[in-house]
Amino acid sequence: MPDTLVYRNTPPALLPLYAKALMPKKPPSDTDIAIPTICAELLCAHSDRKELRQYERVCGFRPGHHMPITWPHILAFPLHLKLLTEKAFPLPLLGLVHLRNTITQHRPMGLGEVLTLNVCLGHQERTHRGIEFDLITTASSAGTMVWTETSSMLFRQPHEHEKPAAKTAPPPLDYFPNTVEIQARESIGRQYARISGDSNPIHMHALSARMFGFPKAIAHGMWSKANVLAILEQQSGWQSGPLRVTCQFKTPLFIPGNAQLNWQTGKKVWDYQLLNARGDAPHLSGRIDWL
């Protein structure tokens, strides 16, 4: 059984966790990396109505009687940060790359529902890019699981005996029949950080992003995914029942900047991609499956 850090009504405070995240941590050698089997649980996660409405405005969701499908990710973020700053976690937090995100909503969640959140580290794998692992989050209501999420993370560390993978041309894009333009304001990183708690310097300002090798600040990947879903929810044919949303993060969306949401609809499956302003490279891509 994994070790579990339990919180009753209040999630761990973010400020001390960010202080820990900024402390130097020497990356271990390849043979020393072992992701621990630890979990964190928040027994009574309440949604502050004001914060939820602010999240809807920042991400583009229309107010309704149910939580946005991505909202439990925000509620669970302090637990994510807690696990990633634990002494037993061997990797430095800054520099981790969010590769993929899959959310399954087993049923819509009401605005006033109290959720039990559980987050665990798991599924460590070495790839040609480095160490990949998952943050696995579940949300339960009255003892029944209503929402699950898997966020796959990468710590870049090519194997010392492995030759770099040969560069190949990206596969040709499939273009879908529906397209709208998205504008990401320069302030969107700071706005999303205030409501999500995710204050990674690469999202906050061009000056802080340059310290980490980026020419400008980049939009949060989970803001991009939420904004995509907020737009797709407003399209004809959208269903609010059980569904699964997969997302692969490809290239950064620099802010301020424009992008193109391109998608196709089907009876049970929708495909989508967020392309750059020219429409020739994806920032992210994924699909929605109704269950």
Secondary structure, 3 states (H helix, E strand, C coil): CCEEEEECCCCCCHHHHHHHHHCCCCCCCHHHCCCCCEEEEEEEECCCHHHHHHHHHHHCCCCCCECCCCHHHHHHHHHHHHHHCCCCCCCCCCCCEEEEEEEEECCCCECCCCEEEEEEEEEEEEECCEEEEEEEEEEEECCEEEEEEEEEEEEECCCCCCCCCCCCCCCCCCCCCEEEEEEECCCHHHHHHHHHCCCCHHHHCHHHHHCCCCCCCECCHHHHHHHHHHHHCCCCCCCCCCEEEEEEECCCCECCEEEEEEEECCCCEEEEEEEECCCCCEEEEEEEEEC
